[in-house]
């Protein structure tokens, strides 16, 4: 009976706490509640899924710090061809971040004229609702480039990035008339390397790929096509590395400007946001479940309810990952780490196995501390670990992604030596310093919210292409052996007329 009695006491305490905190909290001050984000400007900021944020404020002008529940209703309206205001064809999700704030994301299925965003609480409009726009808000699929890249970057309010300046510093003048044969000689090794040569000409995309395994070209195709539907890209030529490992050594001569998803201390590869975070930004509210919006809202436990242990799951792509399993067996009270697949060290499966079943990524955050250890290169899960609100313990590494220069040890994450020799010490520190560990977790999550959202990923690609074209010396011409990468067939169905009078794509729905 004791466990049942304890459960009932906890339940009563929880209900009493909710009553104390929110017995009056549903009396939200709709005029002071904050609403902000790029999704409030859909006519200028086109994203696969638009999004904005709501943070309710109570009558005492205090921002809520815990979820008030499902209290906000959002509608997307637009004008039909006859000028009537009707429901726009949009999928809408109101996502609870469980810290008092909400993410609203929506996907337009048609272009909408004079779009209005209605946000209501108890049938009262919140903040500046209804938020009204003038002109046409295009769906992501519409091939309707609005203006030049420089103007698009201004509309998106894209910042400058130090990492781009650093990456491009060795390449002040790029002459592909001289470098092209060097690229082919060095990288055309079908059994060990895969890359694609792209040319952008008159806002059309052409490519030729080299290598045996070039399936990952679909990620480059997708982001370039998406950008070309939104803005008129300048003519340019680029070589993209389709593999994980950076390939252009800093000691090589001549230095070759190769775009890659991962960089390192001993290469000069030019960083792109990884295919993983780019794909999740393109397919937000689409075929992916894990993205930088969902990871903030699908976590069930607040910090105080998470288990005070470190957690890790993954495959055996690095020796240090086997070391994690050893440490977990020695210190099960501090670390829960297991391998989910064996490939690189199959001969040692009897030692470090058996392999565990895959765990939903969202369940990782039942634990207060997350471990980020390299795989073949940098572990591309780092952005999502930051976004989930647990404290990240990150391995020192020579590999890095496009944003690593902005995250700081002991501010956004806790560093651990490459050989993991101080990992248990770090976990114990976090366990004994819960307030500081929580601050680091919150700072890491705030960093992800401000730097790794879908808009940020589009901005980084756009700004990189803008700066890259300034280095090109030769005229850009399509090579005869290249193939054109077509826009999706649906993109041609959109009416790109931007007049506030002649848009007929909105279906009349009540």
C-alpha positions in Angstrom: 0.0 0.0 0.0 2.9 2.3 0.6 3.7 2.9 -3.1 0.0 3.7 -3.8 -0.2 6.1 -0.9 3.0 7.8 -2.1 1.5 8.1 -5.6 -1.7 9.6 -4.3 0.2 12.1 -2.2 2.3 13.1 -5.3 -0.9 13.4 -7.4 -2.6 15.6 -4.8 0.5 17.8 -4.5 0.7 18.1 -8.3 -2.9 19.1 -8.6 -2.6 21.6 -5.8 0.5 23.1 -7.4 -1.3 23.5 -10.7 -4.2 25.2 -8.8 -1.9 27.5 -7.0 0.1 28.4 -10.1 -2.7 28.6 -12.6 -5.9 28.9 -10.6 -5.8 32.5 -11.8 -3.3 32.1 -14.5 -6.0 31.4 -17.1 -6.7 35.1 -16.6 -4.1 35.9 -19.2 -3.6 39.5 -20.2 -4.1 39.3 -23.9 -2.8 42.8 -24.5 0.6 42.2 -22.9 1.1 38.6 -24.2 4.1 38.5 -26.6 3.7 37.3 -30.2 6.8 37.4 -32.5 8.6 35.5 -35.2 9.1 35.2 -39.0 5.7 33.5 -39.6 4.0 36.8 -39.0 5.5 38.1 -42.2 4.6 35.3 -44.7 4.5 37.7 -47.7 8.2 38.4 -47.4 9.6 35.3 -45.6 8.8 32.1 -47.4 9.6 28.9 -45.6 8.4 25.3 -46.0 6.6 25.8 -42.7 6.2 29.3 -41.3 6.4 29.6 -37.5 6.0 32.2 -34.8 6.0 32.2 -31.0 3.5 33.1 -28.2 4.5 33.8 -24.6 1.4 34.6 -22.5 1.6 37.2 -19.7 -0.7 37.2 -16.7 -2.5 40.2 -15.1 0.5 40.9 -13.0 2.6 41.4 -16.1 4.6 38.2 -15.4 5.5 35.8 -18.2 4.2 32.3 -17.6 6.9 29.7 -16.8 4.8 26.6 -17.0 2.3 25.5 -19.5 -1.2 26.8 -19.1 -2.6 24.1 -21.3 -4.2 24.2 -24.7 -5.6 27.7 -24.5 -4.8 29.4 -27.9 -6.8 29.1 -31.1 -5.1 30.1 -34.4 -6.8 30.7 -37.8 -5.2 31.6 -41.1 -7.5 33.6 -43.3 -7.1 35.1 -46.8 -9.1 36.8 -49.5 -10.6 34.8 -52.3 -10.6 35.9 -56.0 -13.9 37.8 -55.2 -12.3 39.7 -52.3 -14.2 37.6 -49.6 -12.3 36.7 -46.4 -12.3 33.0 -46.0 -10.3 30.2 -44.3 -7.0 29.8 -46.0 -5.8 26.3 -47.0 -3.2 25.9 -44.3 -2.2 23.1 -41.9 -1.7 24.6 -38.4 -0.1 23.3 -35.3 0.0 25.0 -31.9 3.0 23.4 -30.1 3.4 23.7 -26.3 7.0 24.2 -25.2 5.9 23.5 -21.6 7.9 26.5 -20.3 4.9 28.8 -20.7 5.5 29.6 -24.3 4.2 28.1 -27.6 5.4 27.6 -31.1 2.7 28.0 -33.8 3.7 26.6 -37.2 1.7 26.5 -40.4 2.1 25.2 -43.9 0.3 27.0 -46.8 -1.1 24.6 -49.4 -1.9 27.5 -51.8 -0.8 31.0 -52.3 -2.9 33.4 -50.1 -3.7 37.0 -50.8 -3.8 39.5 -47.9 -3.3 36.8 -45.4 -4.5 37.3 -41.8 -3.4 35.5 -38.7 -6.0 35.3 -36.0 -4.7 34.3 -32.5 -7.4 34.1 -29.8 -7.6 33.3 -26.1 -11.2 32.8 -24.8 -12.5 34.4 -28.0 -10.4 37.5 -27.4 -7.6 38.5 -29.8 -4.1 38.3 -28.5 -1.5 41.1 -28.8 -1.8 42.6 -32.3 -4.1 39.9 -33.6 -5.4 39.8 -36.3 -2.0 40.2 -37.9 -2.6 41.4 -41.4 -0.3 41.2 -44.5 -0.6 43.0 -47.9 -0.1 41.1 -51.1 0.5 37.5 -51.8 1.9 34.9 -49.4 3.3 32.1 -51.6 3.4 28.4 -50.8 6.8 26.8 -50.5 6.2 24.8 -53.8 5.7 28.0 -55.8 8.5 28.8 -58.3 8.0 32.5 -57.8 11.4 34.2 -57.2 10.7 37.7 -55.9 14.0 39.6 -56.2 17.8 39.4 -56.2 19.6 37.5 -53.5 20.8 40.6 -51.8 17.2 41.9 -51.4 16.0 38.5 -50.3 18.6 38.4 -47.5 17.4 41.8 -46.4 13.8 40.7 -46.4 14.8 37.7 -44.3 16.9 39.9 -42.0 19.8 37.5 -42.4 22.9 38.3 -40.3 26.5 38.1 -41.4 28.4 35.0 -40.3 32.0 35.0 -39.1 32.3 31.3 -40.1 31.6 32.2 -43.7 34.2 34.9 -43.7 36.7 32.5 -42.1 36.0 29.7 -44.5 36.3 32.0 -47.6 39.3 33.9 -46.5 41.8 31.5 -48.3 39.8 31.9 -51.5 39.8 35.6 -52.5 39.9 34.9 -56.3 38.6 31.6 -57.6 39.3 30.7 -61.3 37.6 27.5 -62.2 39.2 27.6 -65.6 42.4 26.6 -63.7 40.9 24.7 -60.7 38.4 22.5 -62.5 41.0 20.0 -63.9 42.7 19.9 -60.4 39.3 19.1 -58.8 38.8 16.2 -61.3 42.3 14.8 -60.8 42.2 14.9 -57.0 38.6 13.9 -56.3 37.4 11.8 -59.2 38.0 8.6 -57.3 34.7 6.7 -57.6 35.5 4.0 -55.1 36.4 6.4 -52.2 34.9 9.8 -52.9 31.7 11.3 -54.2 31.1 14.9 -55.1 29.0 17.0 -57.5 29.9 20.0 -59.6 27.0 22.5 -59.7 26.5 25.5 -62.0 23.7 28.0 -61.3 22.9 29.9 -64.5 19.9 32.2 -65.0 18.4 30.8 -61.8 18.5 27.3 -63.2 20.5 24.5 -61.6 22.9 22.1 -63.5 25.1 19.4 -62.1 27.5 16.6 -62.9 28.4 14.1 -60.2 31.5 12.0 -59.7 31.8 8.9 -57.6 30.0 5.6 -57.1 27.6 6.7 -54.3 26.0 10.0 -55.2 22.6 9.6 -53.7 23.1 12.4 -51.2 23.0 14.9 -54.1 19.3 15.0 -53.4 20.0 17.2 -50.3 21.9 19.7 -52.3 19.4 19.6 -55.1 16.6 20.3 -52.6 18.1 23.3 -50.9 19.2 24.9 -54.1 15.9 24.4 -55.8 14.1 25.8 -52.8 16.3 28.9 -52.8 15.8 29.4 -56.5 12.0 29.3 -56.1 12.3 32.2 -53.6 15.0 34.5 -55.1 17.0 35.0 -58.2 20.3 33.4 -57.4 23.4 34.9 -59.1 25.3 32.8 -61.6 28.0 30.6 -59.9 29.9 27.4 -59.9 30.5 25.1 -56.9 31.9 21.7 -56.0 30.0 19.9 -53.2 31.4 17.0 -51.2 28.7 14.3 -50.7 30.5 12.4 -48.0 30.9 12.9 -44.3 34.7 13.5 -44.2 36.1 16.9 -45.1 38.4 16.3 -48.1 40.4 19.5 -48.9 43.6 19.5 -46.8 44.9 22.8 -45.5 48.4 21.5 -46.6 47.3 20.8 -50.1 48.4 23.0 -53.1 46.6 24.5 -54.6 43.9 24.9 -52.0 40.6 23.7 -53.3 37.3 25.4 -52.3 35.2 22.4 -51.6 31.8 22.8 -49.9 31.2 20.2 -47.2 28.7 19.4 -44.4 31.6 19.0 -41.9 34.9 20.8 -41.4 38.0 20.0 -39.4 41.1 21.6 -38.0 43.3 20.2 -40.8 41.1 21.0 -43.8 39.8 24.1 -45.6 36.4 22.7 -46.6 33.7 25.4 -46.6 31.0 24.6 -44.1 27.4 24.1 -45.1 24.6 23.3 -42.6 24.5 19.5 -42.5 22.2 17.6 -44.7 20.3 16.5 -41.6 19.4 19.9 -40.3 18.8 21.2 -43.8 16.5 18.3 -44.6 14.6 18.8 -41.4 14.2 22.5 -42.2 12.9 21.7 -45.7 10.6 18.9 -44.6 9.2 20.6 -41.4 5.6 19.5 -41.1 6.4 17.1 -43.9 8.0 13.7 -43.9 10.4 14.2 -41.0 9.4 13.9 -37.3 12.5 15.4 -35.7 13.2 19.0 -36.5 14.3 22.1 -34.5 10.7 23.0 -33.7 9.4 19.6 -32.8 12.3 18.8 -30.5 11.4 21.8 -28.3 7.8 20.7 -27.9 7.8 16.9 -27.8 9.8 16.6 -24.6 7.5 15.4 -21.8 9.5 16.2 -18.7 10.5 19.5 -17.2 14.1 19.8 -15.8 13.2 18.8 -12.3 11.4 15.7 -13.4 14.2 14.4 -15.6 16.4 11.6 -14.3 19.8 13.0 -13.1 21.9 10.7 -15.3 23.7 11.0 -18.6 22.2 9.3 -21.6 23.5 8.1 -24.9 22.4 5.7 -27.7 24.0 5.2 -31.1 26.0 3.0 -33.4 29.6 1.8 -33.0 31.2 4.3 -35.4 34.0 5.4 -33.1 36.1 3.7 -30.4 35.1 6.3 -27.8 31.5 5.0 -28.2 32.6 1.6 -27.0 34.3 3.4 -24.1 30.9 4.9 -23.3 29.5 1.4 -22.8 32.4 0.5 -20.5 31.8 3.5 -18.4 28.1 2.9 -18.3 28.6 -0.6 -16.9 31.0 0.7 -14.2 28.8 3.6 -13.3 25.2 2.7 -14.0 24.0 5.2 -11.4 25.5 8.0 -13.5 25.4 6.9 -17.1 23.0 5.0 -19.3 24.8 4.3 -22.6 24.3 1.4 -25.1 25.0 0.6 -28.7 22.1 0.2 -31.1 24.0 -1.3 -34.0 27.4 -2.9 -34.8 29.2 -2.3 -38.1 32.7 -0.9 -37.5 33.5 -3.2 -34.5 31.4 -6.3 -35.2 34.2 -8.6 -33.9 33.7 -6.9 -30.4 29.9 -7.3 -30.2 30.3 -10.0 -27.7 32.1 -7.6 -25.4 30.1 -4.4 -25.9 26.7 -5.9 -26.8 24.1 -7.0 -27.0 22.8 -4.2 -29.1 19.8 -2.3 -27.7 16.6 -1.4 -29.4 16.4 2.1 -30.8 14.9 4.7 -28.5 12.8 7.6 -29.7 15.0 10.7 -29.8 12.3 12.6 -27.8 12.7 10.0 -24.9 16.4 11.0 -24.6 15.2 14.0 -22.7 13.8 11.9 -19.9 17.4 12.4 -18.7 19.1 15.7 -17.5 22.4 15.1 -19.3 23.1 14.2 -23.0 26.4 13.0 -24.3 27.6 14.2 -27.8 30.4 12.0 -29.1 31.7 12.0 -32.6 30.6 9.3 -35.1 32.6 9.0 -38.3 32.9 12.8 -38.0 31.0 15.3 -35.9 27.8 13.9 -34.5 25.0 15.7 -36.4 22.6 15.3 -33.5 24.2 18.2 -31.6 21.7 20.8 -32.6 18.8 18.7 -31.5 20.5 17.8 -28.2 20.8 21.5 -27.5 17.2 22.2 -28.5 15.8 19.5 -26.2 16.7 21.4 -23.0 19.0 18.9 -21.4 22.6 19.8 -20.5 24.9 18.6 -23.3 28.3 17.1 -22.5 30.3 17.4 -25.7 33.5 15.6 -26.6 36.5 17.7 -27.7 36.9 17.1 -31.4 38.8 18.3 -34.5 35.6 18.1 -36.4 33.0 20.9 -36.5 29.8 22.0 -38.0 28.9 25.5 -39.4 27.8 26.9 -36.0 30.5 25.5 -33.7 32.3 28.8 -33.6 29.4 30.3 -31.7 28.8 27.7 -29.0 31.0 28.2 -25.9 32.1 25.5 -23.4 30.7 26.0 -19.9 28.2 28.4 -21.3 26.2 26.3 -23.8 27.6 22.9 -23.0 30.1 21.1 -20.8 33.3 19.9 -22.5 34.8 16.5 -22.0 38.2 15.3 -23.1 38.4 13.4 -26.4 39.3 10.1 -24.7 36.4 10.6 -22.2 38.7 10.2 -19.3 37.0 13.0 -17.4 33.4 12.1 -18.4 32.4 10.6 -15.0 33.8 13.6 -13.3 31.8 15.9 -15.5 28.6 14.0 -14.7 29.2 14.1 -11.0 29.8 17.8 -11.3 26.4 18.3 -13.0 24.7 16.1 -10.4 26.2 18.1 -7.5 25.6 21.5 -9.2 22.1 21.2 -10.4 21.4 25.0 -10.6 24.5 25.6 -12.8 23.8 22.5 -14.9 20.2 23.8 -15.5 21.6 27.2 -16.5 23.9 25.6 -19.1 21.0 23.5 -20.4 18.8 26.6 -20.8 21.6 28.6 -22.4 22.2 25.8 -24.9 18.5 25.6 -25.7 18.3 29.4 -26.1 21.2 29.3 -28.5 19.5 26.7 -30.6 16.3 28.7 -30.7 18.2 31.8 -31.8 20.6 30.3 -34.3 19.5 26.9 -35.6 15.9 27.3 -36.6 14.7 26.8 -40.2 15.0 30.5 -41.0 18.6 30.4 -39.8 19.4 27.5 -42.0 18.0 29.2 -45.1 19.9 32.4 -44.2 23.2 30.7 -43.8 22.9 29.0 -47.2 21.8 32.3 -48.8 24.6 34.4 -47.2 27.2 31.8 -48.1 26.2 31.8 -51.8 26.2 35.6 -51.8 29.7 35.8 -50.4 30.9 33.0 -52.6 29.9 34.6 -55.9 32.1 37.7 -55.0 35.2 35.4 -55.3 34.5 34.0 -58.8 36.5 35.5 -61.6 35.6 33.4 -64.7 32.3 33.8 -66.6 29.9 31.1 -65.6 28.9 28.8 -68.4 27.1 25.5 -68.3 29.4 22.6 -69.2 28.1 20.3 -72.1 28.2 17.2 -69.9 26.0 18.6 -67.2 22.3 17.8 -66.6 19.6 20.3 -65.5 18.0 19.7 -62.1 14.3 20.5 -62.7 12.0 22.2 -60.2 9.2 19.8 -58.9 6.3 19.6 -61.2 3.9 21.2 -58.7 6.0 24.4 -58.7 4.6 25.3 -62.1 1.0 25.3 -60.9 1.3 28.5 -58.9 0.2 31.9 -60.2 3.1 34.1 -59.5 1.2 37.4 -60.0 2.0 39.5 -57.0 -0.9 42.0 -57.5 -3.4 42.2 -54.7 -6.1 41.8 -57.4 -5.3 38.8 -59.6 -4.6 35.8 -57.5 -7.0 32.9 -58.0 -5.2 30.1 -56.2 -7.1 30.4 -52.9 -10.0 27.9 -52.8 -13.2 29.2 -51.3 -13.5 27.3 -48.1 -15.7 28.1 -45.1 
